[in-house]
Amino acid sequence: MTAGATLPPDLPGLDPAWSRTVEAPDVEGVTRTWHVLDNGPQLQAAGVPVEHTLLCVHGNPTWSYLWRRVLDSAPAGWRVVAVDHLGMGFSERTPTPRTLGQRVQDLCRLTAALELTGPVSTLAHDWGGPISLGWALEHRDQLERVVLTNTAVHQPEGSPWPTAIAAVRTPPLLDLVCRRTLGFVRAATATCRPALPAPVRQAFAAPYLTTDRRAAIAHFVQDIPTTPQHPSAAELDRIAGGLGALADVPTLMVWGLADPVFSHRYLRDLRRRLPHADVHTYPRASHLVLEDRPEGVDLIWRWLSTQTPRVAAAPAPMVPIQVDTSAPQRTAIVELTGGGGDITFGALADRVDDLARGLHSRGVRRGQRVALLVKPGIDLTTVLYAVWRLGAVAVVADAGLGLRRLGVALKGAAPDHVIGFPAARAIVVAANVPGQWIRLGPQDIATLIAEGAGHDLGSDGLLRATAELDLDGAVLFTSGATGPPKGVVYTRRQVSTQVALLRDAFDLVPGERFVAAFAPFALYGPAMGLSSAVPAMEVTAPDTLTAAALADAVEAVDATVVFASPAALDNVVATSADLSPQQREQLQRPRLVLSAGAPVPLPLLHRLKELLPNAATHTPYGMTEALPVATLDPTTLDPDDPADREPGVCVGTPLPGVTVRIAPLHPDGTSSSELSAAAGTLGEIVVRGPHVKERYDQLWGTQAASARPVGWHRTGDVGHLDSRGRLWVQGRLAHVITTADGPLAPYAVEHAIETVPGVRRAAVVGVGPEGTQQVVAVVVPEGAAPRRDLPLTSLVDRALPQSDTAVPSDVARAVREAAGVPVSAVLRRDWLPVDIRHAAKVDRIELARWATGLLHGPTVARETFRDQRRAPSRRSY
């Protein structure tokens, strides 16, 4: 017996005016009645012409209610049609199960009855994905765009079926969970994080309250083709195999990575089939991604309404990303950790080619992602250049992220292969990082090279460094100082251009030698013909570099250049008393010291020049997304010249080919869409150059927000340009304090406070509602002993003795006088929270949370900063 379509009852978020029933023939020609949500009649009644149509297709066991927010936020001129499949939602129940092929054809006939004419975009979820794609392939002439959320078109080869699907397909559970009870329906909504309100959960279950109305839920599960003989297998193969026909159709994938069913491996499979697609992932969102992250609806509408023109790459110098062999006998790398060792450029180039063949024999192919968990030195350099030699994409997530964030970053990047030293296997397993594991123990490189010796590369070959420049070359990660680390994608061209900019900016000619105390930069040395040494230090803790270790590294390669983070240089100065006369003599050799990653205090550079008297001390400004942008030796600034004493940190003039503009700040701390070159204007720093990132990895929305205008990058830093065209950095956009007198950037105030005798470091944060925030100064006194064993966040939730945060009245008075702005409170800490990678970027958001807890209580702090760790600021990217 069949049951005709009905209209749903009043449900939260569902406008009754959207609901209608429609008659249309199914694929067998039998007239059926469908329930659909459709704002078309409303548009017609209002006299609004339909310019675009969005066809929304749900999966199992949901219904068109899934798309209520999409209808509610539809832009003018957009008709939105959300269908209920036959047997699902409030559409007609049919007496027999329907296969995938039938459902595709049913949808085709329904849209014909609805008269969906020209340009139509599709939006789908779960089993609605292959159904909508089947429809798209048959309506290519009117298809405009495609959006997919947590779905699949095929079971990825070699991977097991999701446990939940495998279990529920067993006959006893299939009947019990899918038909006899609401178990399957309840399970779908139970995955949501945060949990859905009870009325919303009940709304999802509303069409399925009786056994008869749940039959199609079981039929949908049965229709999953697990064998080639399954009735729907051929149709699914047809759809999956036909996706090449959509290669020129703009496509967006919005994905919850915590989905226990359609996990990241299904996203990887779809990206392989639709490589041109834009992707935006939500790491903590589950199966019903738009329920977990309602902001995803706005993201989809922005994408559907955005035309993003490609910006042609500007001509720029490039350094091929290959080992320079112009002087094959010259030493390329010296290892000062572990057992030590060295290798020449010629031997390194041969080793790279030999390893590339070995990796190819293990399945590494052009365009695939290869995560590198290899300690800095000869092995890491060999692996990186071998990956590039194969045309694969190097995923470089360094240990400076911290182990937990490192695992999350790697999982999100979804590598096809992971190459790592044996101890790194634990990180990969714990974080459930996908990809083939390739161990790189002491003897494993030799084994891989032996495997590759007789291996035929076939048509792949070894890729020339100057070929396929627009292919992805690397995925790097931001430090996570103001939020979760983001993957940053560089093309091979952009990597080559970045190396050339570094070379030209600092006159790095082949034959020079440098010490890389910030290990990632040692990787560029072989391409520039620079001999490099990584000093003896803890890679994950830059501030473990001692003056003696630096001197030994300088001596090992007769270094002319040193690259180190501000924290590393700080410890070098602090441990300089331990230097021997010979070591002091070695430190007179370098001509240049480079330090980046965070502001470098000018007094530190002056003390450093006492140790390295012949070295210029440049502090190139940039970020993971664009480095370098500008550079300067701050010790050349004249303290008596007012032009050299502007607010913030002067980072110099932009490098050739790089343009810097300012997006002025609004009173609420947001940055303007307009760009300015006017001197003295405080705003977000926006840059453009040939080496600026290609995109954020699988974060289309974040990329779109940062690339305004197209071709530019919004850095998330604030500052100004001076009358000489120099750039002054004044803080992070996320750390701007929105006072009643307007936005206040932190650096200038902090620098003023740090001139107070007895104050070693300072940070200022805003406490209170945005727009009326009060300035709170947190100072670290000279001689304070850090307590890094105690997490900062724990201090919010427990009472502290007044003595732990009290500042002597005379110091507090001096801090207020020096600040230059009204300061409502002065608090003491023995250390400031900093990022792991640079040990220098202060986490002012956690510091503001801590200060709020002390001043207003833990409850206020938790409520005010409830979402801050997931999204540090609504103004940041």
CORMO-V607456 format. One record per pair of residues at least 24 apart in sequence whose C-alpha atoms are under 7 Angstrom apart, sorted by the first residue. I is the first residue (numbers start at 1). J is the second residue. D is the distance in whole Angstrom. If there is no record, write none. Layout:
[[I | J | D] [I | J | D]]
//
This chain:
[[1 | 95 | 6] [2 | 92 | 7] [2 | 93 | 5] [2 | 94 | 5] [2 | 95 | 6] [3 | 92 | 5] [3 | 93 | 5] [4 | 33 | 6] [4 | 91 | 7] [4 | 92 | 4] [4 | 93 | 6] [5 | 33 | 5] [5 | 34 | 6] [5 | 35 | 6] [5 | 90 | 5] [5 | 91 | 4] [5 | 92 | 4] [6 | 35 | 7] [6 | 90 | 5] [6 | 91 | 7] [7 | 35 | 7] [7 | 90 | 6] [8 | 90 | 7] [11 | 203 | 6] [12 | 199 | 7] [12 | 200 | 7] [13 | 68 | 6] [14 | 68 | 6] [24 | 109 | 7] [24 | 110 | 6] [24 | 113 | 6] [25 | 109 | 6] [26 | 106 | 5] [26 | 109 | 7] [27 | 102 | 6] [27 | 105 | 6] [27 | 106 | 5] [32 | 92 | 7] [33 | 91 | 6] [33 | 92 | 6] [34 | 84 | 7] [34 | 86 | 7] [34 | 91 | 4] [34 | 92 | 6] [35 | 83 | 7] [35 | 84 | 6] [35 | 90 | 6] [35 | 91 | 5] [36 | 81 | 7] [36 | 82 | 6] [36 | 83 | 4] [36 | 84 | 6] [37 | 64 | 7] [37 | 81 | 6] [37 | 82 | 5] [37 | 83 | 6] [38 | 80 | 6] [38 | 81 | 5] [38 | 82 | 6] [39 | 79 | 6] [39 | 80 | 6] [39 | 81 | 7] [40 | 79 | 5] [48 | 77 | 6] [49 | 77 | 6] [50 | 77 | 5] [50 | 78 | 6] [50 | 79 | 6] [51 | 77 | 5] [51 | 78 | 6] [52 | 77 | 6] [52 | 78 | 5] [52 | 79 | 6] [52 | 119 | 6] [52 | 120 | 6] [53 | 78 | 6] [53 | 79 | 5] [53 | 80 | 6] [53 | 119 | 6] [53 | 120 | 5] [53 | 121 | 6] [54 | 79 | 6] [54 | 80 | 5] [54 | 81 | 6] [54 | 120 | 6] [54 | 121 | 5] [54 | 122 | 6] [54 | 123 | 7] [55 | 80 | 6] [55 | 81 | 5] [55 | 82 | 6] [55 | 120 | 7] [55 | 121 | 6] [55 | 122 | 5] [55 | 123 | 6] [56 | 81 | 6] [56 | 82 | 4] [56 | 83 | 7] [56 | 122 | 6] [56 | 123 | 5] [56 | 124 | 6] [57 | 82 | 6] [57 | 83 | 6] [57 | 123 | 6] [57 | 124 | 5] [57 | 125 | 7] [57 | 128 | 5] [57 | 132 | 6] [58 | 124 | 6] [58 | 125 | 5] [58 | 126 | 7] [58 | 128 | 5] [59 | 125 | 6] [59 | 126 | 5] [59 | 127 | 4] [59 | 128 | 5] [60 | 126 | 7] [60 | 127 | 6] [60 | 217 | 6] [60 | 220 | 7] [61 | 185 | 6] [61 | 217 | 6] [62 | 204 | 6] [63 | 88 | 7] [63 | 89 | 5] [64 | 89 | 7] [65 | 204 | 7] [69 | 297 | 7] [70 | 297 | 6] [87 | 216 | 5] [88 | 216 | 6] [89 | 207 | 5] [90 | 207 | 6] [97 | 216 | 7] [97 | 219 | 6] [99 | 223 | 6] [99 | 232 | 6] [100 | 131 | 7] [100 | 232 | 6] [100 | 235 | 7] [101 | 232 | 7] [101 | 235 | 6] [103 | 131 | 7] [104 | 131 | 5] [104 | 134 | 6] [104 | 135 | 6] [108 | 135 | 6] [118 | 142 | 5] [119 | 143 | 6] [119 | 144 | 5] [120 | 144 | 5] [121 | 145 | 5] [121 | 146 | 6] [122 | 146 | 5] [122 | 147 | 6] [123 | 147 | 5] [123 | 148 | 6] [124 | 148 | 5] [124 | 149 | 6] [125 | 149 | 5] [125 | 150 | 6] [125 | 151 | 6] [126 | 150 | 6] [126 | 151 | 4] [126 | 152 | 7] [127 | 151 | 6] [130 | 239 | 7] [133 | 239 | 7] [134 | 239 | 6] [144 | 249 | 7] [145 | 249 | 6] [145 | 250 | 5] [145 | 251 | 6] [146 | 250 | 6] [146 | 251 | 5] [146 | 252 | 6] [147 | 251 | 6] [147 | 252 | 5] [147 | 253 | 6] [148 | 252 | 6] [148 | 253 | 5] [148 | 254 | 6] [149 | 253 | 6] [149 | 254 | 5] [149 | 255 | 5] [150 | 255 | 5] [150 | 256 | 7] [150 | 262 | 6] [150 | 287 | 6] [151 | 262 | 6] [152 | 262 | 7] [152 | 266 | 6] [153 | 236 | 7] [153 | 240 | 6] [154 | 240 | 7] [156 | 266 | 7] [156 | 269 | 6] [162 | 261 | 5] [164 | 261 | 7] [169 | 221 | 7] [169 | 222 | 7] [174 | 218 | 6] [175 | 218 | 7] [178 | 214 | 7] [178 | 217 | 6] [178 | 218 | 5] [179 | 211 | 6] [179 | 214 | 5] [179 | 215 | 6] [179 | 217 | 7] [179 | 218 | 6] [180 | 211 | 5] [191 | 286 | 6] [191 | 287 | 7] [192 | 286 | 6] [192 | 288 | 7] [192 | 291 | 7] [192 | 292 | 6] [193 | 285 | 7] [193 | 286 | 7] [193 | 292 | 6] [194 | 292 | 6] [243 | 273 | 7] [243 | 274 | 7] [247 | 274 | 7] [247 | 276 | 7] [250 | 277 | 7] [251 | 277 | 5] [251 | 278 | 6] [252 | 277 | 5] [252 | 278 | 5] [252 | 279 | 6] [253 | 277 | 7] [253 | 278 | 6] [253 | 279 | 5] [253 | 280 | 6] [254 | 279 | 6] [254 | 280 | 5] [254 | 281 | 6] [255 | 280 | 6] [255 | 281 | 5] [255 | 282 | 6] [255 | 289 | 6] [256 | 281 | 6] [256 | 282 | 5] [256 | 283 | 6] [256 | 284 | 7] [256 | 285 | 4] [256 | 286 | 5] [256 | 287 | 6] [256 | 289 | 5] [257 | 281 | 7] [257 | 282 | 6] [257 | 283 | 5] [257 | 284 | 6] [257 | 285 | 6] [257 | 286 | 6] [258 | 283 | 6] [258 | 284 | 5] [258 | 285 | 5] [258 | 286 | 5] [259 | 286 | 4] [259 | 287 | 4] [278 | 700 | 6] [279 | 698 | 5] [279 | 699 | 6] [279 | 700 | 6] [280 | 698 | 5] [280 | 699 | 4] [280 | 700 | 5] [280 | 701 | 7] [281 | 698 | 6] [281 | 699 | 6] [299 | 701 | 6] [311 | 711 | 6] [313 | 690 | 6] [314 | 690 | 6] [316 | 497 | 7] [316 | 690 | 7] [317 | 497 | 6] [317 | 500 | 6] [318 | 496 | 5] [318 | 497 | 4] [318 | 500 | 5] [319 | 496 | 5] [319 | 497 | 6] [319 | 499 | 6] [319 | 500 | 5] [319 | 527 | 7] [320 | 465 | 5] [320 | 466 | 6] [320 | 496 | 6] [320 | 527 | 7] [321 | 465 | 6] [321 | 496 | 6] [321 | 527 | 6] [322 | 385 | 6] [322 | 465 | 6] [322 | 527 | 5] [323 | 349 | 6] [323 | 526 | 5] [323 | 527 | 5] [324 | 526 | 6] [324 | 527 | 5] [324 | 528 | 6] [324 | 529 | 5] [331 | 531 | 6] [332 | 526 | 6] [332 | 530 | 7] [332 | 531 | 4] [332 | 532 | 6] [333 | 378 | 6] [333 | 531 | 6] [333 | 532 | 5] [333 | 533 | 6] [334 | 532 | 6] [334 | 533 | 5] [335 | 377 | 6] [335 | 533 | 6] [335 | 534 | 6] [336 | 534 | 6] [336 | 535 | 6] [336 | 536 | 6] [337 | 536 | 5] [348 | 382 | 7] [351 | 382 | 7] [352 | 382 | 5] [352 | 383 | 7] [352 | 385 | 6] [352 | 386 | 5] [353 | 386 | 6] [354 | 449 | 5] [354 | 452 | 7] [355 | 386 | 6] [355 | 448 | 6] [355 | 449 | 5] [356 | 386 | 5] [356 | 387 | 7] [356 | 389 | 7] [356 | 390 | 6] [357 | 452 | 4] [357 | 455 | 7] [358 | 448 | 5] [358 | 449 | 5] [358 | 451 | 5] [358 | 452 | 4] [359 | 448 | 7] [361 | 451 | 7] [361 | 452 | 6] [361 | 455 | 6] [365 | 390 | 7] [365 | 392 | 6] [366 | 390 | 6] [366 | 391 | 5] [366 | 392 | 5] [367 | 391 | 6] [367 | 392 | 5] [367 | 393 | 6] [368 | 392 | 5] [368 | 393 | 6] [368 | 416 | 6] [369 | 393 | 5] [369 | 394 | 6] [369 | 395 | 7] [369 | 415 | 5] [369 | 416 | 5] [369 | 417 | 6] [370 | 394 | 5] [370 | 395 | 6] [370 | 415 | 5] [370 | 416 | 6] [370 | 417 | 5] [370 | 418 | 6] [371 | 395 | 4] [371 | 396 | 6] [371 | 415 | 6] [371 | 417 | 6] [371 | 418 | 5] [371 | 419 | 6] [372 | 396 | 6] [372 | 418 | 6] [372 | 419 | 5] [372 | 420 | 6] [373 | 419 | 6] [373 | 420 | 4] [373 | 421 | 7] [373 | 424 | 7] [374 | 420 | 5] [374 | 421 | 6] [376 | 519 | 6] [381 | 523 | 6] [389 | 462 | 6] [389 | 463 | 5] [389 | 464 | 7] [390 | 462 | 5] [390 | 463 | 6] [391 | 463 | 6] [392 | 473 | 7] [393 | 472 | 6] [393 | 473 | 5] [393 | 474 | 5] [394 | 473 | 6] [394 | 474 | 5] [394 | 475 | 6] [395 | 474 | 6] [395 | 475 | 5] [395 | 476 | 6] [396 | 475 | 6] [396 | 476 | 5] [397 | 476 | 6] [397 | 477 | 6] [399 | 540 | 6] [400 | 540 | 5] [400 | 836 | 5] [400 | 837 | 4] [401 | 479 | 6] [401 | 836 | 6] [401 | 837 | 6] [402 | 836 | 7] [407 | 431 | 5] [409 | 485 | 7] [469 | 493 | 5] [477 | 624 | 7] [478 | 624 | 6] [479 | 837 | 6] [481 | 835 | 5] [481 | 841 | 6] [481 | 843 | 6] [482 | 843 | 7] [482 | 872 | 6] [483 | 869 | 6] [483 | 870 | 7] [483 | 871 | 6] [483 | 872 | 6] [486 | 696 | 7] [487 | 696 | 6] [487 | 697 | 5] [488 | 625 | 6] [488 | 693 | 7] [488 | 695 | 6] [488 | 696 | 5] [488 | 697 | 6] [489 | 693 | 6] [489 | 694 | 6] [489 | 695 | 5] [489 | 696 | 6] [489 | 697 | 6] [490 | 693 | 5] [490 | 694 | 5] [491 | 694 | 6] [494 | 690 | 7] [494 | 691 | 5] [497 | 690 | 7] [497 | 691 | 6] [498 | 627 | 7] [498 | 691 | 5] [499 | 524 | 7] [502 | 628 | 7] [512 | 560 | 6] [513 | 557 | 6] [513 | 558 | 7] [513 | 559 | 5] [513 | 560 | 5] [513 | 561 | 6] [514 | 559 | 5] [514 | 560 | 6] [514 | 561 | 4] [514 | 562 | 5] [515 | 553 | 6] [515 | 554 | 6] [515 | 559 | 6] [515 | 561 | 6] [515 | 562 | 5] [515 | 563 | 6] [516 | 562 | 6] [516 | 563 | 5] [516 | 564 | 7] [517 | 563 | 6] [517 | 564 | 5] [518 | 563 | 6] [518 | 564 | 5] [518 | 565 | 6] [531 | 557 | 7] [532 | 557 | 7] [533 | 557 | 7] [540 | 836 | 7] [540 | 837 | 6] [541 | 836 | 7] [542 | 567 | 6] [542 | 568 | 5] [542 | 838 | 6] [542 | 839 | 7] [543 | 567 | 5] [543 | 568 | 4] [543 | 571 | 6] [543 | 839 | 7] [544 | 568 | 7] [544 | 571 | 7] [545 | 571 | 6] [545 | 572 | 6] [546 | 571 | 6] [546 | 572 | 5] [546 | 575 | 6] [547 | 572 | 4] [547 | 573 | 7] [547 | 575 | 6] [547 | 576 | 5] [547 | 579 | 7] [548 | 579 | 6] [548 | 583 | 7] [551 | 583 | 5] [551 | 586 | 6] [551 | 587 | 6] [554 | 586 | 7] [554 | 587 | 7] [555 | 586 | 6] [559 | 589 | 7] [559 | 590 | 6] [560 | 589 | 6] [560 | 590 | 4] [560 | 591 | 5] [560 | 592 | 7] [561 | 590 | 5] [561 | 591 | 6] [561 | 592 | 5] [561 | 593 | 6] [562 | 590 | 7] [562 | 592 | 6] [562 | 593 | 5] [562 | 594 | 6] [563 | 593 | 6] [563 | 594 | 5] [563 | 595 | 6] [564 | 594 | 6] [564 | 595 | 5] [565 | 595 | 5] [565 | 596 | 6] [565 | 597 | 6] [565 | 838 | 6] [566 | 595 | 6] [566 | 596 | 7] [566 | 598 | 7] [566 | 600 | 6] [566 | 840 | 7] [567 | 838 | 7] [567 | 839 | 6] [567 | 840 | 6] [570 | 604 | 7] [573 | 607 | 7] [573 | 608 | 6] [587 | 611 | 6] [587 | 612 | 5] [588 | 612 | 5] [588 | 613 | 6] [588 | 614 | 6] [589 | 614 | 7] [590 | 614 | 7] [590 | 615 | 6] [591 | 615 | 4] [591 | 616 | 6] [592 | 616 | 5] [592 | 617 | 6] [593 | 617 | 5] [593 | 618 | 6] [594 | 618 | 5] [594 | 619 | 6] [595 | 619 | 5] [595 | 620 | 7] [596 | 620 | 6] [596 | 621 | 6] [597 | 838 | 6] [598 | 840 | 6] [598 | 841 | 6] [602 | 634 | 7] [602 | 635 | 7] [605 | 635 | 7] [606 | 635 | 7] [619 | 651 | 7] [620 | 651 | 7] [621 | 651 | 6] [625 | 692 | 6] [625 | 693 | 5] [626 | 691 | 6] [626 | 692 | 5] [626 | 693 | 6] [629 | 654 | 6] [629 | 655 | 6] [629 | 658 | 6] [630 | 654 | 4] [630 | 655 | 5] [647 | 730 | 7] [647 | 748 | 5] [648 | 728 | 6] [648 | 729 | 5] [648 | 730 | 4] [648 | 747 | 5] [648 | 748 | 5] [649 | 728 | 5] [649 | 729 | 5] [649 | 730 | 6] [650 | 727 | 6] [650 | 728 | 4] [650 | 729 | 6] [651 | 727 | 6] [651 | 728 | 6] [652 | 726 | 5] [652 | 727 | 6] [653 | 725 | 6] [653 | 726 | 4] [653 | 727 | 6] [657 | 689 | 6] [658 | 688 | 6] [658 | 689 | 5] [659 | 687 | 6] [659 | 688 | 5] [659 | 689 | 6] [660 | 685 | 7] [660 | 686 | 6] [660 | 687 | 5] [660 | 688 | 7] [661 | 685 | 6] [661 | 686 | 5] [661 | 687 | 6] [662 | 686 | 6] [662 | 720 | 7] [667 | 742 | 5] [667 | 743 | 6] [668 | 738 | 6] [668 | 743 | 7] [668 | 771 | 6] [669 | 736 | 7] [669 | 738 | 6] [669 | 743 | 6] [670 | 875 | 6] [679 | 720 | 7] [679 | 721 | 5] [679 | 722 | 5] [679 | 723 | 5] [680 | 720 | 6] [680 | 721 | 6] [680 | 722 | 6] [681 | 720 | 5] [682 | 718 | 7] [682 | 719 | 5] [682 | 720 | 5] [683 | 718 | 5] [683 | 719 | 6] [683 | 720 | 7] [684 | 716 | 6] [684 | 717 | 6] [684 | 718 | 4] [684 | 719 | 6] [684 | 733 | 7] [685 | 714 | 6] [685 | 715 | 6] [685 | 716 | 7] [685 | 717 | 6] [685 | 718 | 5] [685 | 719 | 6] [686 | 712 | 7] [686 | 713 | 6] [686 | 714 | 4] [686 | 715 | 6] [687 | 712 | 6] [687 | 713 | 5] [687 | 714 | 7] [688 | 712 | 5] [688 | 713 | 6] [702 | 877 | 6] [706 | 877 | 7] [716 | 876 | 6] [716 | 877 | 7] [733 | 875 | 7] [733 | 876 | 6] [734 | 872 | 7] [734 | 873 | 5] [734 | 875 | 6] [734 | 876 | 5] [735 | 844 | 6] [737 | 765 | 7] [737 | 766 | 5] [737 | 773 | 7] [738 | 770 | 6] [738 | 771 | 5] [738 | 772 | 6] [738 | 773 | 6] [739 | 771 | 5] [739 | 772 | 5] [739 | 773 | 5] [739 | 774 | 6] [740 | 771 | 6] [740 | 772 | 5] [749 | 819 | 5] [749 | 820 | 7] [752 | 818 | 6] [752 | 819 | 6] [753 | 815 | 5] [753 | 818 | 6] [753 | 819 | 6] [756 | 814 | 7] [756 | 815 | 7] [758 | 782 | 5] [765 | 844 | 6] [765 | 848 | 5] [766 | 848 | 6] [767 | 848 | 6] [767 | 852 | 6] [774 | 824 | 6] [775 | 822 | 7] [775 | 823 | 5] [775 | 824 | 6] [776 | 823 | 6] [776 | 824 | 6] [776 | 825 | 5] [776 | 826 | 6] [777 | 823 | 7] [777 | 825 | 6] [777 | 826 | 5] [777 | 827 | 6] [778 | 826 | 6] [778 | 827 | 5] [778 | 828 | 6] [778 | 829 | 7] [779 | 827 | 6] [779 | 828 | 5] [779 | 829 | 6] [780 | 828 | 6] [780 | 829 | 5] [780 | 830 | 5] [780 | 831 | 6] [781 | 830 | 7] [784 | 830 | 5] [785 | 830 | 6] [786 | 830 | 5] [786 | 831 | 5] [793 | 850 | 7] [795 | 850 | 7] [796 | 850 | 5] [796 | 853 | 5] [796 | 854 | 7] [796 | 858 | 6] [797 | 858 | 6] [805 | 829 | 6]]
//
